[in-house]
Amino acid sequence: MIGLRALGPLLITRDGQPIALQPKRAALLVYLALAERAGMQRRDTLLGVFWPEQDAAHARGSLRQALRGIRQALGDDILVTRGDEEVGVRRDRLAIDVHAFEQALDGQTDDAIALYSAPFCQGFHLSGCPEFEHWVETQRDRLARAFADAVEQTARAATAAGDHGDAASRWRRLVLHDPYSARAAIGLMNALAAAGDRAAALVQFERYADRLRRDLDVEPEADVVVVAEHLKAGTSQAVVTAPTLADHQSASASVQAAARRSRLPAFSVAAVLLVIAIGGGIIGRWAGAPGDAVGEPADANSIAVLPFKDMSGDQDQEYMSDGIAEELVNLLARIPNLRVISRTSAFSFKGQDIDMPTVAARLNVAHVVEGSVRKSGNQIRITAQLIETQSDRHLWSQTYDRALDDIFAIQDEIAAAIVEALKAKLGLETPPVVRESQVVSPEAYDLYLRGLQAYGVGTVASLVSARSYFEEAMALEPTYAAAHYRLARTLWDVRVLQSEEVGEVTYEVIGKPAREAIRLDSTIGGAHTILGLLEQGRDWDSSLQLRTTGYQFAPGDPFVALQYGRALEAHGRIVEAEQLFREALRLEPLHPRFRGMLGLFLGLRGRPADGLLEIERAIELNPGAAVNWTYKGMVLRLVGDLVGSTEAFLRIALDLDPDLHRNWSGLAGNYLALGDLERAKTWIDRLRQIDYPTLAVLEAQYLRANGQGHEAVQVALREFEKRGRRYKNPPLMRIVVYDLIARGALDEAEEFLLHYDERVGPSAGHR
């Protein structure tokens, strides 16, 4: 016997054993089994549904191959034909849960409710087959409505029989199924009140109202508010009752419209806030070269410091010339009302023969600082000049011949001279913020500059070198605050890359130099930001406060601005967050990762076309940067393009960065969604070897898709027990809750959700 479970994740079995079919073959089997109760389909119809892009000859060949694959997997007798043009399935060889559900609706309603564990073909997508996708959505909506009607009918029957406790349980099941339904909310509130638990009824209203405001930004329906007001007034029976389907097909049209716009999942509760932004759009090419300003004229109060040239005899002091330029960037960034382009963008022209107008246009700045460095022994000569880009006019230039011991004073003098040259023109009346006086040996400063150069490369190997240089500088100068901060920043990046080459980098290892940097110089904004990053997921209020402090001290640091924006995003302050993301890009217009992160932000916030456009721009800036291909894969998955998403992840796995572990996770998740359990298991096995942090989610999803529901629940429960009450993981929560619902344990399902619904903070994820 062939089993076809379509209520929930698609599962095909043969004699009780899971069978892995290619996604299109699995979709074809489902369509043949369910599209027509008569069981026969014309081949021409199937060609249009599954191979719309192919010509007739190739499409017929693809259909023959797909049917052959189904027979090989499930037996020759699973398919039947009628003449040359019709094909169908043997219904007597199939056990289909959808048919059982529909049959049970006629007189065995409780059995039907028990059969419906999750939406039709949950998580299954077939890219390039819009007619099939439309059919799936139609079936999904039809079956969901049938389930909701069944639950409501039994709830009303229980109320009529005076069993208000049973009625409340049934209305609660409907709320779990459709948490934005005013009808379900009213029914549950009335049932709880009738059962003598008016307080619980009011709690349900608060949860419902909070869910609407938080997820959809809408207010509760008037009817729901009226019921709540009667309950608050102590009325024994609420005047407003839940409308029947005949009276009112939708008691919350505006809420349902908002839910459709947000594409929220059919199953959700306050603790399971999976807002999936599904949409589409044509991704246009970026007009102009990568990094071109998006049509905005350069504001007068803008400046970029280009990499200084190494004029030393052997030209072996590039790290010093680069480092001095970067330190000058950091000094100028402290000046209010002056937009200073940061290192990654300003240094992107290094070694290129590009004229000044082009550089200015790409960076969108009105002024540029150029210079050179010549070092000989303990003596250093620094030449710097300030240029107005529009007129190519030199506004200021100066040469400094000093001992290397005076390097900090030279940098301060250059920054002060630039401000002085621009003061009258731009109104920069505030003098530059002079660093706290600190005597640093030339040896320690040399190591620090070497660390900056290595950090700027951005590879795992270069970060390892940077860490070593900063640690050596700190060993020579224990009070070198900037070295402590740069070490913390380097360690954070190492942790983000999750590389095995550097071993485990714990939060404590990162936090120690960050805290020491603040102790030595509390104005280093980036150090506060690092501590804020370490608090995310543990104490979100503290995380936001630390990142706010960081931004107050360093508003001109794009890293600080970006991470402050992410904290605001996590706290639901979306408009402010986007402003900070864009501010970071104004400071780093050519930084591929910052642009990619903006794209991911937009994609996650329901603007996938805009998000993918920014990600494509980021990829143009640096096609070899694996992280932006990861972002592309994530957003494509959100819009339902699992094939495109998988291709992006494979680009990383097979070429750009085979050891990027979170990319393995993306591949495993995609193959699970596509129903390709064999390939999913391959990547899950790889993740198991490194004990990947979210391995439990993938393992549980795989077990559930493989028909091992009990084992999946045990994996999820062990993970919750391991991580404690503060742990919030919606996919694992769904697995547990679906299992409890399927077993009729609704009170246990609600208790589980409430246990893990402490508002310990938002859940923005790590990017």
N, C-alpha and C positions, 0 to 999 in steps of 0.2 A: 504494500500500500504506500502511496505517495502522500505525504502530508504537506499542506500549503497553509502556513500561518501568515496572514496578511494584516491582522489586527495587532499592530505593533511593528517592530523591526521585521522585515521580510525574512522568513525562514522556510526552507524547503528540505524535507527529510524523505528518506527512502528506507522503509522498514525500521523507522525510529532513529536512523543515523543521519546527521546533517549532510546535505549535499551542497557543494559550492559551485554554482553556475556563474558564468560570466554575466555581468549586469544586464546586457541587452537580452540574453537568452532567458534570464530569470523574469525580466519584464514581459517578454513575449509569452511565457508560460502563464503569468498572472492574467495578462490580457485575454488570452484564449480561454482561460478558466472562468473569468468573471465578466468580460465585456458583454457577452450575449448568453442568456440562460440556455438558448438552444445549442450552444457549444460549437458552432461552425462559423468561420470567418473566411471571406474571400481574400485570396492572396493579394489582389490589387489594393484592398483596404489596408492590409498589414504593411505593404510597401510604403504607403503614404504615412502610416503612423510611426514606423521605426526607421525607415531609410529615406526621408524626404529629400535629402540632398543628392541622392544618387540617381543616375538614369535607370530606366526600367530594367535593362539587361543586368547591370551590376547589382541593383537592388534585389532582383530575383535570385541571383547567385548568393547574396548575403543571407536571404531568407532560407534558402536550401541548407546553407551551412549551419545556420542557427537551429533549424529543426533537427538536423543530423546531430548536433551537439546535445540537444535535449533528449533525443532517443538514446544516445550513448550513455548519458548520465542517469536516466530514469527508466530505461527499458524501451524496447521497440514498440510495445503495445500501448504506450502512453498517449500517442497521437493517432488520430484517425483522419482520413481524407475522403472527400466525396467528389469524384471526377478529378480533373486536373486543376481546378481553380478554388477548391474549398478545403480548409484544414481546421481541425478542432482537437479537443482533448477527450480522453475517455473519462467521463465523470465517475464511473464506477471504480476507477483506479485512484481517485483523488479524494482526500479528506480535507475539506476547505472550511476554515473557521468562519469565514464570512457567510457562507451558506448556512452553517449551523446557527450563527447569530440571527440571521434573518428568519429562519424557520422558528427559532425559539421566541421571537417577538410575537408570534401568533399563539398566545395562550400560556407561554412559559416565560414570562417577562423576567423573572429573577434569574433564570438560566441565561437569558440573553445578556443581562447586565453583567453576569459573572464572566461571560466570554469576551466582553469588550475590555481589554486591558490597556490599550493605547490606540492612538489614531492609526488609520489605515496606511500601511506601507511607511511607517514612521522612519524618517531619515533617508528614504530611498529617492534618488534623483537619477534622471537619465538625460544627460546633456545632448542637445541637438535634436531632441524629439518633442517639440512643443505640443503636438496633439496628444501624445501619451501623457505628458505632464499635466495637460488640462484634464484629461480623463481621470488621472489619479486624484487631482484636487477635487473634481466633481464627486468621485466616490468617497473621498475623505469627508467632505462636507455632508454628504447624504447620510453616511453611516454615523457620523458624530451627532447629527440631528436626531436620527432614529434612537440612538443611545440616550440622548438627553430627554427625548419624549418618554422613553420607557421609564427612566428614573423618576421623572416628574409624575407620571401616572401612578407609580407605586407609592410615591410620597403622599400624593393627594388621597390615595386609597387608605393609607395608614392614618392620615388625619381624620378621614371620615369614620374610621373604625375606632377613633379615640386613642390610638397608640402614638402619642406625640413623640415619645423617645425614638421609635422606629422611623417616624416621619423626619425627625431631625437628622438621623443618620443618613437617610436617603437624600435629603436636601444637601447635606454636607458633601455627599458623593458628587452631586451636581456642581457644587461650588468648586470642588477640586477639578472637575472636568472643564468648567468654564468660569474662571474666577472673576470675569468682568460682567457677568450676566446679572442685571438688576432683578430679574425674575427669580433666579436662584438665591440671591441675597435676601430678598423679601421672604421667600419661602422658608429659609433656614431661620431667619430672625423670628418669624411668627411661630415656627415649630418649637423653638427653644423657649419662647415666652409662654406658649401653651403648656409646655412641660414644666413650667414653674421656675425657669432659669432666666429671668429677665436680664440679669447682669451679663450672662454669656451672650444673650441676643445683642446687647449694646456693644459688647466686645467685637462681635462679628461685624457690626456696622462700622466701627472704627477701623477694623482691618480692611474692609471693603473700600471705604473712602480713602484710606491711606494708599491702598494699592492703585486705585485709579489716579490719584494725584501724582504718585511717584512714577508709575509706569507710563501713563497716557496723558498726564497733564490735563485732566478733565475733572469736573466735579460730579458727585453722585447724582443719579436721576432724582427728580423731585419726589416720585413715589417712594423711593427708598428713604429719603429724608423725612417724609411724613410718618412712615412707620417708626423711624428712630425717635421722632419727637413724641409720638404717643407713648412709646416705651419709657422715655425719660420722664414723661408726665405721670407714669404709673398706670396708664390705661390697661385694663386686663386683657383686652383683645385689640390688636391693631386694626384700625378702620380699613386701611388699604391692604388688599390681598394680592398675592402674586397672580398676575393675569394668566389666563390659560392661552394655549396656542390659538384657539378659535377667537378669543377676545382680542389678542394682541400678539402678533407673530414675534415681535421683538420689543421687550419692555425697556430696552436701552439702545436705541438706534444710534445715538451720538457716540456712546461708548463703543459699540461694535464697530462703527466707522473708524474711530481712533485706533482700535485694536487692529483693524485691517491695515491701516496706514503704517502701524508699527510692526506688523507681521509677527505678533506675539504667538508663542506656541499654544496649542489647544489645552495643554495641561500646565498649570502653573499655580503656585500659591505664593504667599508673601516671601517665603524663604527661597523660592525657586524662581528667581528673576532672570530668565534667559531671554533677553530682548534680542531677537535675531533680525537684523536689518536685511530684508530680502528685496532686491530691486534690480534694475538693469540700467542700461545706458550705453551709449556709444563712447568709447574712449578715444578722444581726439588726439591728434599729434600735437606736441608742444611747439607752437610757432616760435621759431628762432632757436638759437643755440641753447643747450642746457644751461640753466642758471640765469637766463635773461630775466630781467625784472618784468613783472607782469603788468607792463604798461604804466607804471608809476614813475613820475619824474623823481630824480634824486633830490632829497631835501638838502638844504644848505648845510644843516648841522649834521653832516655825515662825513666819515673819514675811514680810510683803510690804510693799514701799515703793511706794505709789501715786504717780503723777505729781504733782509739786508744781504749785500754781496760779500762774499769772503775774499778779501784782498790780501790775505796772508801769503807769505812767500811760497809755501808748499800747498796752499789752498786746502789745508787739512783742518781748518777751524770753522767749517760750515755749521757745526752744532752750536758754536758760540754766536755766529752772526744770526742764525735763526732764533736762538734763544733770546738774544737781546731784543730783536724785533718783537717777539712774542711778549716779553716782559713789558715792552712799551705799549703794546695793545692792552695789556691788563691794567696799566696805569691810566691810560686814556679812558678806558671803560668806566672808571670811577667818577668821571666828570659828568655832572648832571646835564641833561639836554644835548648831549653829544652822542650820536649813534656811531659806534665803532664796530667795523666788520671784524669778526673773530678769525682765529688762526686758520682753520680748515679752508675757508673760502679765500681768504687773502693769499694764502700760500699755494693755492691751486694753480697759479700761473708761474710757479717757480720753474726756471729752466726753459721757459717758452718765449719765443720772440714775438710778443704781442704788443701792439702799440697802446699808448696810454688811453686814448678815447675808448678803445674796445674794453680794456680792463675796467675803466670807470663805468661803462654801460653794463657790463656783466655783474659788477658788484653794486651798481646803483648808488654811487657815492659822488659827492661834489669835490672831495679833497683826497689826496693820496700822499703818504709819506714814503720816501725812498731813502736808502742809505747804504753804507758799506762799513765793514769792520776789518781792521788790520791789527793783528796781535803779534807781538814780538817779545818773548820773555814775559816780564811782568808789566810791559807797557802795552797800551791799547790806543788805537786811533779810531774814533767813530765819526763818520760824516753823515749828516741827516739833512733832508730838504723837504719842504712842504710845498705841494703843487696844487693849484686850482685846476681841476680837470677840464672844465668847459673852455677855459682860455689857454690852458697849458702854461700858465704863468707861475713862476716861482714866488711864493709869498715869503719864504724864509729859508735860510740854509746856515749851517754852522758845522765846524769841525772841532772835535775835542781830542786833545792829546793828554792822557792821564795815565797814572799807575792803575793796574787792574784792581787794586784795593778800593779805588774810588768809583767802581762800576755803578753802584746804586745811586750815587750822587749824580753821575752823568745822566742816567736814565731819568731821574727826577728833573734835571735841568732841561732835557729835551722835551719832556712832557709840558713843563711850564712854558717853554719858549713857543711851542705849538699853540697852546691856549692863548698866550699873549698875542700871537700873530692873528688869531681868529677872534679875539675878544671883541674888538670894536665892530667887526663885520657881523658876528653871529650873536652878540650879546652874552658871551660866556664870561660872566663876571666872577664866577666862583673859581678860585684857584684850584689846581689839581690836588687831590687828597694825597698828601705825602705819607709814604709808608712809615710805620713805626720804626724808630731808629733801631738798627740791628747790625751788629758787626759780624760779618760772615767771611771766613777765610777764602782766599782765591781758590784753594783746592776744593772746598765744599761747593762753591758756586760753580766751578767747572763741572763737577759731578752732577749738579742740579741741571745745568744746561744740557748735558749729555742725556740725562733722563727725559727732559722735555722733548728732545729730538726723537728719542726712541719711542716715547709715548705717542708722538704725532704719526708714526707709521701705522699703528693700530692693529698689527697682527699679534697673534698669541706670543710668538717668539720675541717681538719687539717689546711687548708689555712685560715679559719676563725680564728683559734687559733693563727696562725703565725702573722696574721694582728694585732691581739690584743697585742701580745708580742712586736712587732716592734714599735707600737704606744706608748706603755708604756715606752720602752727604749728611744724613742725620747722625751717623756715628761720629763724624768729625765735628758736627755742630748740633748738639742735641736740642738747642733752642731755635732751630731753623724752621719757623712755622710753615713757610711755603712748601718746604720739602715734605713735612708731615702731611699737609693737605694733598700734595701731588701723589704721595704714596697711597693715601686712602682712595683717591680717584682712580688710580691705576688698579688697585685691588678690586674695586667695584667693577671695573670693566672686565677684569679677569673672571670674576664670578658670573657676569652676564654671559660671557662666552662659554662658560661651563666646560672648560678644557681640562682634560686629564693630565696635560703636560705640566701643570702647575700644582696639582694636588688639590686638596680641599681648602677653600678659602671661606672661612666662617664669618658670620656677621661680627663676631667679637674681634676677629683679626682685622676687619675693615674699620670697625668703630674706634679701635684704640688710637691710631694716628689721627683720625678725624677729630676726636675729642681733645687730643693733645694740641692739634693745630688751633682749635678754638681757645684753649687755655692760654696759648702763647699769643694769639692775635684774634680776638673775638670778632673782628670785622671781615674775616675770610668767609664770604657768603657761601661758597661752594662746600665748605666743611659742614655747615649747618644742613645744607641740602643732602649731603651724603648720609648724615645721621637720620634725616627725615626718610630717606629711601630705606634705611634699615628698619624703620618702624612700620613701614607699610605692611598691612596684613596682621600686625600685632596690636598696634594702637594707632588707629587712623587719625584721631584728633591730634595726637602728638606729632604724627607724620606731617599733617598739614601745617601745624604751628611752626615746626622746624623749617619746612620749606618756605613758609611765609617769611620767616626771619632771614633765611638765606637770600631771598629776593630783595628784601629791604636793604641788605648790605651790598648786594651785587646785581642790580637790575640790568646792567649791561652785559652780564655773562649769559650767553645763550643756553648753556647747560642748565644753569640755575632757573632761567625763565621757563625752559621746557619742562623741567621736573616740577616746578610750581604749577604749571598748567595741568600736568598729569594728576597732581593732588586735587586740584579744583575739579577736574573731570570725575575723579573717584567720589567726590562729595556732591556730585550732581549739578555743579555750577558750570554748565556746559558752555554758555556764551563766553564767560570769562576765560574758560579753559582754551577755547579756540583762539581768543585774542592773544593769549600767552604763547600758544603754538606758533602763531603767525609772527609774533614779536621775535621769537627765537629765530625764525627764518629770515627776518629782516636783518638780524645780526649775523646770520650764517646762511646767506642765500645759496651757496654752492655746496652745502653740507648734505650729502646724499641720505644719510640716516635720518637727519632732522626732517627732511622733506618726506621721506618714507613714513616717518612716525605721524606726520600730519595726515598723510594719506590713510594710514590705518585708523587714526582717530575719526576721520570723516566716514570711512567705511563702516566702522562700528556704530556710528551715530546715525545710520539710515541714509547716508549720502554716498553710496558705493561708486557711482560714476565719477563724482568729484574725487573720491578717495583713490580710485584706480588711476585717474589722470595724474595725481601727485606722485603716486608710486612709480608710474611709467617715467615721469620726469626724473625721479631719484635714480632709477635704473639707467637712464641715459647719462646721468652724471658719473655713475660708476657701475658699469654692467657686471663687474666681478664681485660686487658687494652682496654676499649671500643673504644678509638680513632683509634687504628690500625684496628679494624674491620670496622670502618667507612671508613678508607682509602681503605681497601679491597673492600668494597661495591662500592666506587667511581670508582676504576680502572676496576672492573668487569663490571660496567655499561658502561664505555668507550669502552670496547671491545665487547659490545653487549650481555653480559651474564646477562640479567636482572633478571633471576631467581636466579642465584648465588649471584648477588648483593643484591637482596631482602632478601635472606637467611642470609647474613651477617648483614644487618640492623636489621632484626628480632632478631638475636642473641643478639643484644644490647637492643632492645626494650622489649624483653621478659625476659631477664636474667641479662645482665651485668650492664646496666644503663638505666632503663626505662624512666628517665627524661632528657635524652640527647636530646635537642630540635632539633639540626641540623640533628640528625638521623631520627626524625619524618619527616623532610623535604625530606630526601632521600627516605623514604618509599612512601611518597605522590607522588614524582616525578616518581618513578619506577612504581607505580600502574597506573599512568596516561599513561606512555609509554606502559604498557601492556594492556591498554584499560579497566582496572578494575576500573571504575569510582566510584563504591560504596565504595571500600576500600580506594581509593584515597581521597574521601570526608571525610572519618573517620579521617584520619590523618590531613587533611587540617583544619577540625573543631577543632582539638586539638591545632594546631598552632594558630588558630584565638583566642583562649582563652588567649594566652600569648602574642598576638600581635607580632608574629615572624617577624624579619626584612625583610625577602624576601617573606612574605606571599603573596604579590600582584602578584608575578610571578606565584605561584602555583594556586591562585584563577583564574587568567586570563587564564592559560592553561586549567584548569578544565572547565571553562565556554565555551571556544572555542571547546574543545572536546565534550562538551555536546550540541553542536549546538547553543550556545548563543554567537555568534560572536560579535554582537554589544555590549553586556554587557562586554565581555572580553576586547574589545578595550577601553571602558570607564574606566575600572579598570586600564589598562596600562597608559592611559593618565593622570588619577588622580595621579598616582604614579610619573610620570615625572614632573607634575606640583608641587607636594609636595616636591620633592627632588631637583629640579632646573636643570639648563642647564649642570652642571658638572656631572650629574648622567648618567652613562653608563650601560645599562642593555640589552645585546643582545637579550635574550628571549622576553622581553617586546617590544623591538624595532621591532622584527620580527612580532609580533602580529599586531602592528599598521601598519607596512609597507605592510604586506600581505593584510590587509583590504583595504588600499588605492589602492594597485595594482588591487585587485579584482573589485574595483569600477572605475578603469580606471584613477585614480587621480595620474598619474606618477610624475607630477611636485611636487605635495604635498608630495609624498613619498620621493623624492630626497631632498626637502626642510627640511623635518623632519629629515632625516639622517644627512644632513649637519649641522643642528642646534645642534645635539648632537654628532658631530664628532670633537669637539675641542680636540686637542692633549694635554689634561691636564695631560696625563701620562698613563702608561700601566695599564692593568687590570689583575693582577695575582690572585686575589681572596684571601680569608683568610683561612689559614689552621691552 
